[in-house]
Amino acid sequence: MSVIEIALEGCGSPADLLKSKIEERTARIKVIGLGYVGLPLALTVQESGFAVSGLDLNRARVAAINGGAQVISYFEEGRVAEAVASGRFSATDDYASVTAADVILLCVPTPLSDKREPDLTQIIRAAESMSAHLRPGQLIVVESTVWPGATSTLLRPILERSGLRAGEDFFLGFSPEREDPGNQTHSTRTIPKIVGADDPISRDLLETFYSQVVTQTVPVESCAIAEAVKLVENSFRTVNIALVNELKVALDAMGIDVWTVIDAAATKPFGFMPFYPGPGIGGDCIPVSPAYLSWRALDVGSELPIVDLARVRAAAAPSDLAVRIASDLNTKAETAIQGARVLLLGVAYKKDVEDTRESPALYMMQHLEAMGASCDFHDPYFPVLPQTRDHPTLAGRISVHLSAETLAAYDAVVVTTDHTEVDYAAVARHAPMIFDTRNVFDRAGIAIDGDRTFVKI
Ligand SMILES: NC(=O)c1ccc[n+]([C@@H]2O[C@H](COP(=O)([O-])OP(=O)(O)OC[C@H]3O[C@@H](n4cnc5c(N)ncnc54)[C@H](O)[C@@H]3O)[C@@H](O)[C@H]2O)c1
């Protein structure tokens, strides 16, 4: 055996080398896509002691991150700046930097197409860009939501255009992102992490890496299982949200408050999990995952009619509520929807986040305006409405300032997002007619003045 061979044997296999680098936290981590998922993940990995380099094609975002800007509103103040100041976190838009990384985490968007089918264009592009810069001994983990089988049958062949083989020259796995933006109780670090790979070496490396970063890893035997876990979780959620929205309407007709029923039912220590009604589902995750699962089911000759019905019902919620608002304005306030002035409180798809993707509030605004209403909005996270694919005509509208006078000037005020930073007591005092889609007034114990019309919808 030559000196070189002895030296190489001493170093171990590429997987062993990578494993020791990960365990010693000297492995260099690359996070591709610094959005709502990639940025918190990159910061959590950096805070675990690794050197992290982010990669995003959005140059303005890269510059803002390198300048230590907050970037995501619900981050703790100074989190990005501290990471940058540590010297172990920076961002770039250059794919050539992939070569220097030991572990690469892929967090680019995987939305729906105009036909509401999986649109993997951006992740395919990212894989193509990466494959030109791969080297032996790297671990690649897909975190973006994809249909079961996509990592192994779609992305792997693209990565192997590098001339390297997955499971031999580089290691490949899937670990679904379970980020819940704005959730103050469960963070990236404390949410158990599913880790799946098609070969034991890749799986072991995934487990080794994530166990340095999160409190619990849950290994599964293939990328496809890990991919399916994510879609099943979100389909379960969609079906249950559609169910409670349906229950709300039926119980309301019986004069029973659905929120009170759910809270009482939730005292059962087994067999029940509370889901709450609302104006619909939004974000880049819950409305998207069931469509991915359903699309893949059809692809293999199967069907998911319950999931599909829930998707349809969830998507119809904003228009159902708009019709209910029009009807109640007519019957309870003798005001026609044609020409009515309506203020929507919140355009973000969920509480305390600055994200309007698939926001039910925007769909509701369009439905109300289609019926002749004139709508404004107030949202502390959106001084101006951004451009969105599905609502191009709403872009540029300005958030109205909340005051006694402005609230009193609307025929109806609709709580569409339950942001913390809104003075609901003032709304209760000054708005002549209030529609609450989020149960905020009862939850906060805010009484409504007797001469106001209040409807929980
Ligand atoms: N937002 C959530 O709550 C959530 C939760 C779980 C899973 N997911 C999934 O995580 C993935 C990412 O979602 P997100 O919400 O972070 O998206 P996002 O839109 O917030 O951010 C994605 C980032 O990727 C960048 N990007 C796009 N194409 C790129 C490319 N080819 N190379 C480099 N950067 C690129 C964009 O500029 C953007 O900054 C999606 O698959 C999504 O379904 C999202």
The ligand as an SDF file (V2000), in Angstrom:
LIG
                    3D

 44 48  0  0  0  0  0  0  0  0999 V2000
  -43.8610   29.5030    3.9020 N   0  0  0  0  0  0  0  0  0  0  0  0
  -44.2490   28.4350    4.5880 C   0  0  0  0  0  0  0  0  0  0  0  0
  -44.9510   28.5460    5.5770 O   0  0  0  0  0  0  0  0  0  0  0  0
  -43.7970   27.0360    4.1820 C   0  0  0  0  0  0  0  0  0  0  0  0
  -43.9320   26.0190    5.1210 C   0  0  0  0  0  0  0  0  0  0  0  0
  -43.5070   24.7450    4.7970 C   0  0  0  0  0  0  0  0  0  0  0  0
  -42.9650   24.4930    3.5290 C   0  0  0  0  0  0  0  0  0  0  0  0
  -42.8690   25.4890    2.6090 N   0  0  0  0  0  0  0  0  0  0  0  0
  -42.2360   25.1540    1.3320 C   0  0  0  0  0  0  0  0  0  0  0  0
  -40.8970   25.6430    1.3730 O   0  0  0  0  0  0  0  0  0  0  0  0
  -40.4820   26.0400    0.0720 C   0  0  0  0  0  0  0  0  0  0  0  0
  -40.0150   27.4760    0.0970 C   0  0  0  0  0  0  0  0  0  0  0  0
  -41.0930   28.3010    0.4820 O   0  0  0  0  0  0  0  0  0  0  0  0
  -40.9100   29.7570    1.0310 P   0  0  0  0  0  0  0  0  0  0  0  0
  -42.1960   30.1040    1.6820 O   0  0  0  0  0  0  0  0  0  0  0  0
  -39.6580   29.8910    1.8130 O   0  0  0  0  0  0  0  0  0  0  0  0
  -40.7390   30.5620   -0.3510 O   0  0  0  0  0  0  0  0  0  0  0  0
  -40.3700   32.1120   -0.5180 P   0  0  0  0  0  0  0  0  0  0  0  0
  -41.0210   32.5640   -1.7560 O   0  0  0  0  0  0  0  0  0  0  0  0
  -40.5970   32.8550    0.7520 O   0  0  0  0  0  0  0  0  0  0  0  0
  -38.7870   32.1280   -0.7300 O   0  0  0  0  0  0  0  0  0  0  0  0
  -38.1350   31.4450   -1.6910 C   0  0  0  0  0  0  0  0  0  0  0  0
  -36.8650   32.1770   -2.0570 C   0  0  0  0  0  0  0  0  0  0  0  0
  -36.2020   31.4010   -3.0700 O   0  0  0  0  0  0  0  0  0  0  0  0
  -35.6330   32.2940   -4.0090 C   0  0  0  0  0  0  0  0  0  0  0  0
  -35.4350   31.5690   -5.2580 N   0  0  0  0  0  0  0  0  0  0  0  0
  -36.3420   31.2430   -6.2020 C   0  0  0  0  0  0  0  0  0  0  0  0
  -35.7760   30.5150   -7.1740 N   0  0  0  0  0  0  0  0  0  0  0  0
  -34.4710   30.3760   -6.8470 C   0  0  0  0  0  0  0  0  0  0  0  0
  -33.3650   29.7260   -7.4550 C   0  0  0  0  0  0  0  0  0  0  0  0
  -33.4990   29.0370   -8.5920 N   0  0  0  0  0  0  0  0  0  0  0  0
  -32.1710   29.8010   -6.8370 N   0  0  0  0  0  0  0  0  0  0  0  0
  -32.0250   30.4880   -5.6850 C   0  0  0  0  0  0  0  0  0  0  0  0
  -33.0310   31.1220   -5.0570 N   0  0  0  0  0  0  0  0  0  0  0  0
  -34.2410   31.0650   -5.6320 C   0  0  0  0  0  0  0  0  0  0  0  0
  -36.6100   33.4350   -4.0990 C   0  0  0  0  0  0  0  0  0  0  0  0
  -35.9550   34.6090   -4.5520 O   0  0  0  0  0  0  0  0  0  0  0  0
  -37.0870   33.5660   -2.6400 C   0  0  0  0  0  0  0  0  0  0  0  0
  -36.3370   34.5150   -1.8980 O   0  0  0  0  0  0  0  0  0  0  0  0
  -41.6890   25.8000   -0.8280 C   0  0  0  0  0  0  0  0  0  0  0  0
  -41.5550   24.5370   -1.4130 O   0  0  0  0  0  0  0  0  0  0  0  0
  -42.8560   25.8070    0.1200 C   0  0  0  0  0  0  0  0  0  0  0  0
  -43.9450   25.0610   -0.3780 O   0  0  0  0  0  0  0  0  0  0  0  0
  -43.2630   26.7670    2.9310 C   0  0  0  0  0  0  0  0  0  0  0  0
  1  2  1  0
  2  3  2  0
  2  4  1  0
  4  5  1  0
  4 44  2  0
  5  6  2  0
  6  7  1  0
  7  8  2  0
  8  9  1  0
  8 44  1  0
  9 10  1  0
  9 42  1  0
 10 11  1  0
 11 12  1  0
 11 40  1  0
 12 13  1  0
 13 14  1  0
 14 15  2  0
 14 16  1  0
 14 17  1  0
 17 18  1  0
 18 19  2  0
 18 20  1  0
 18 21  1  0
 21 22  1  0
 22 23  1  0
 23 24  1  0
 23 38  1  0
 24 25  1  0
 25 26  1  0
 25 36  1  0
 26 27  1  0
 26 35  1  0
 27 28  2  0
 28 29  1  0
 29 30  1  0
 29 35  2  0
 30 31  1  0
 30 32  2  0
 32 33  1  0
 33 34  2  0
 34 35  1  0
 36 37  1  0
 36 38  1  0
 38 39  1  0
 40 41  1  0
 40 42  1  0
 42 43  1  0
M  CHG  2   8   1  16  -1
M  END
$$$$
